[in-house]
Amino acid sequence: MFHYGRKPTNDINKDIGNINILQKNIYNYPEPVLSTNIKINNIIEYKDCFEISLLRFINIIFGKDNKIDINKIRRLIGNGYETNEFYNFISKYNNFDIKSDQYTSTFFRDIRTKWCNFLNNRDIFHYKFENKYKLTPSINNFFSFFSYFFNLRFTEESDNKNLSNLMKFLSPNNHFKAKLYKNGYIGKDKIYEETIIKIYVN
């Protein structure tokens, strides 16, 4: 889950509570988008929770005036961008809208569906289901995306250090920073963990 707020604090509930206050000053940034039911391969239907969060993150980092900055992505990918699957996908579907309510429209639902199909059935991700669909909402999948498509290596033992290094790579001017929070509990037969990646504008 990605959401807006002030510079992260150790009190997640307080941090989340700052969202409405801050949003008044960030009208130029994309609003968070709620998950919705997406059908892939005309058969499987599921909520695109992590998938739409990842796409919205890309909108935030690479977006300007409702368009993805393809040149920035090309520079960061470097040599071989012509054959990079993500570059080719986002070049084709590089429109977005800062308003979240637009993402229930036919146009954006189609992009969301294509994005989910793009991410599914890859060996680089962990999935909730064995036939490789619906990405597990984990920081490892987040890192795997940038490791595979941007040829990055995450070598730090701390997830927060790796996240910090990623943000420096994506935003050399330190315009964007991030902090990772993890909450969880052990249930009867499963360990449940909630991961929140907090993006804030410097």
C-alpha positions as CSV (number, residue, x, y, z in Angstrom):
1,M,0.0,0.0,0.0
2,F,1.3,3.5,-0.9
3,H,-0.1,6.5,0.7
4,Y,0.6,10.2,1.3
5,G,1.6,12.0,4.4
6,R,4.2,14.0,6.2
7,K,7.7,12.8,6.8
8,P,7.3,9.3,8.4
9,T,7.1,9.0,12.2
10,N,7.2,5.9,14.4
11,D,3.5,6.2,15.0
12,I,1.9,4.8,11.9
13,N,-1.7,5.7,12.9
14,K,-0.7,9.3,13.5
15,D,1.2,9.3,10.2
16,I,-1.8,8.1,8.3
17,G,-4.0,10.7,10.0
18,N,-1.9,13.4,8.4
19,I,-3.0,12.4,4.9
20,N,-6.0,14.7,4.5
21,I,-4.0,17.7,5.8
22,L,-1.2,17.2,3.4
23,Q,-3.3,16.4,0.4
24,K,-4.5,20.0,0.4
25,N,-1.0,21.0,-0.6
26,I,-0.3,18.2,-3.2
27,Y,-3.0,18.6,-5.7
28,N,-0.5,18.1,-8.5
29,Y,0.3,14.6,-7.3
30,P,-1.7,11.5,-8.1
31,E,-4.3,10.5,-5.6
32,P,-4.2,7.0,-4.1
33,V,-6.4,4.5,-6.1
34,L,-8.5,1.8,-4.5
35,S,-8.2,-1.8,-5.7
36,T,-10.9,-3.2,-7.9
37,N,-11.9,-6.5,-9.5
38,I,-9.8,-7.2,-12.5
39,K,-10.3,-10.2,-14.9
40,I,-7.2,-11.6,-16.6
41,N,-7.1,-14.2,-19.4
42,N,-10.9,-13.7,-19.5
43,I,-11.2,-16.2,-16.7
44,I,-9.5,-15.3,-13.4
45,E,-10.9,-12.4,-11.4
46,Y,-9.2,-10.8,-8.4
47,K,-8.6,-7.4,-6.7
48,D,-5.5,-5.6,-8.1
49,C,-4.3,-4.4,-4.7
50,F,-0.5,-4.5,-5.1
51,E,-0.6,-4.1,-8.8
52,I,-2.4,-0.8,-8.8
53,S,-0.2,0.5,-5.9
54,L,2.9,-0.3,-8.0
55,L,1.4,1.4,-11.0
56,R,0.5,4.5,-8.9
57,F,4.0,4.6,-7.6
58,I,5.3,4.7,-11.1
59,N,2.8,7.5,-11.8
60,I,4.2,9.5,-8.9
61,I,7.9,8.9,-9.6
62,F,7.9,9.3,-13.4
63,G,4.7,11.3,-14.1
64,K,4.2,14.9,-15.1
65,D,1.0,16.5,-16.5
66,N,-0.8,13.2,-16.7
67,K,1.9,11.5,-18.8
68,I,4.8,9.2,-17.9
69,D,8.2,10.7,-18.6
70,I,9.5,8.0,-21.0
71,N,12.9,9.7,-21.4
72,K,13.6,9.5,-17.6
73,I,12.8,5.8,-17.7
74,R,15.0,5.3,-20.7
75,R,17.9,7.0,-19.0
76,L,17.5,4.9,-15.8
77,I,17.3,1.7,-17.7
78,G,20.3,2.5,-19.8
79,N,21.5,0.4,-22.7
80,G,19.1,-2.2,-23.9
81,Y,16.0,-0.1,-23.2
82,E,14.6,-0.9,-26.6
83,T,14.1,-4.5,-25.6
84,N,13.0,-3.8,-22.0
85,E,9.5,-5.1,-21.5
86,F,8.6,-2.5,-19.0
87,Y,9.8,0.4,-21.1
88,N,7.8,-0.9,-24.1
89,F,4.7,-1.4,-22.0
90,I,4.8,2.0,-20.4
91,S,5.6,3.7,-23.7
92,K,2.4,2.3,-25.0
93,Y,0.3,3.0,-22.0
94,N,1.8,6.2,-20.6
95,N,-1.3,8.1,-19.8
96,F,-2.6,8.5,-16.2
97,D,-4.9,10.8,-14.2
98,I,-4.2,12.4,-10.9
99,K,-7.8,11.9,-9.9
100,S,-8.5,8.5,-8.4
101,D,-12.2,8.4,-9.5
102,Q,-11.0,8.2,-13.2
103,Y,-9.7,4.7,-12.5
104,T,-13.2,3.2,-12.6
105,S,-13.6,4.3,-16.2
106,T,-13.5,1.9,-19.1
107,F,-10.2,3.5,-20.4
108,F,-8.3,3.1,-17.1
109,R,-9.8,-0.3,-16.2
110,D,-8.4,-1.5,-19.5
111,I,-4.9,-0.2,-18.6
112,R,-5.2,-1.8,-15.2
113,T,-6.1,-5.1,-16.7
114,K,-3.3,-5.0,-19.2
115,W,-0.9,-4.0,-16.3
116,C,-2.0,-7.1,-14.3
117,N,-1.5,-9.3,-17.3
118,F,1.9,-7.8,-17.8
119,L,2.9,-8.6,-14.2
120,N,1.4,-12.1,-13.9
121,N,3.1,-15.4,-14.6
122,R,6.7,-14.3,-14.1
123,D,9.4,-16.2,-12.3
124,I,10.7,-13.0,-10.7
125,F,7.7,-12.5,-8.4
126,H,6.0,-14.3,-5.6
127,Y,2.3,-14.8,-6.1
128,K,-0.7,-15.6,-3.9
129,F,-1.8,-18.4,-6.2
130,E,0.2,-21.3,-7.6
131,N,-0.7,-20.6,-11.2
132,K,1.2,-17.3,-10.9
133,Y,-1.4,-14.6,-10.6
134,K,-2.1,-11.9,-8.0
135,L,1.2,-10.6,-6.7
136,T,1.9,-11.0,-3.0
137,P,2.0,-7.4,-1.5
138,S,5.6,-7.7,-0.2
139,I,8.6,-5.4,-0.2
140,N,10.5,-8.3,-1.9
141,N,8.2,-8.1,-4.9
142,F,8.6,-4.3,-5.0
143,F,12.4,-4.7,-5.1
144,S,12.2,-7.6,-7.6
145,F,10.3,-5.3,-10.0
146,F,13.2,-2.7,-10.1
147,S,15.9,-5.4,-9.9
148,Y,14.6,-7.1,-13.1
149,F,13.5,-4.1,-15.2
150,F,16.1,-1.6,-14.1
151,N,19.0,-4.0,-13.4
152,L,19.4,-2.9,-9.8
153,R,21.0,-4.9,-7.0
154,F,19.7,-4.7,-3.5
155,T,22.6,-5.8,-1.3
156,E,21.8,-4.2,2.1
157,E,20.5,-6.4,4.9
158,S,18.0,-3.7,5.9
159,D,14.9,-3.3,3.7
160,N,14.8,0.4,4.6
161,K,18.4,0.9,3.4
162,N,17.6,-0.8,0.2
163,L,14.5,1.3,-0.2
164,S,16.5,4.5,0.5
165,N,19.0,3.5,-2.1
166,L,16.2,2.8,-4.6
167,M,14.7,6.3,-4.0
168,K,18.1,7.9,-4.5
169,F,18.3,6.1,-7.8
170,L,14.8,7.1,-8.9
171,S,15.1,10.6,-7.6
172,P,18.7,11.9,-7.7
173,N,17.5,15.3,-6.6
174,N,16.1,13.8,-3.3
175,H,12.6,15.1,-4.3
176,F,11.1,11.8,-3.2
177,K,12.0,9.7,-0.1
178,A,10.4,6.7,1.5
179,K,10.2,4.8,4.7
180,L,9.0,1.2,5.2
181,Y,6.8,0.1,8.0
182,K,5.8,-3.5,8.8
183,N,3.1,-4.7,11.2
184,G,2.1,-8.2,11.7
185,Y,0.8,-10.9,14.0
186,I,0.9,-14.7,14.1
187,G,-2.5,-16.3,13.5
188,K,-3.6,-19.8,14.1
189,D,-1.9,-21.2,11.0
190,K,-0.3,-18.3,9.3
191,I,1.8,-15.3,9.9
192,Y,0.0,-12.1,8.7
193,E,2.1,-9.1,7.8
194,E,1.0,-5.7,6.6
195,T,3.6,-3.6,4.7
196,I,3.2,0.1,4.3
197,I,5.6,2.0,2.1
198,K,5.4,5.7,2.9
199,I,6.4,8.1,0.1
200,Y,6.9,11.7,1.0
201,V,7.9,14.8,-0.9
202,N,11.0,16.5,0.3
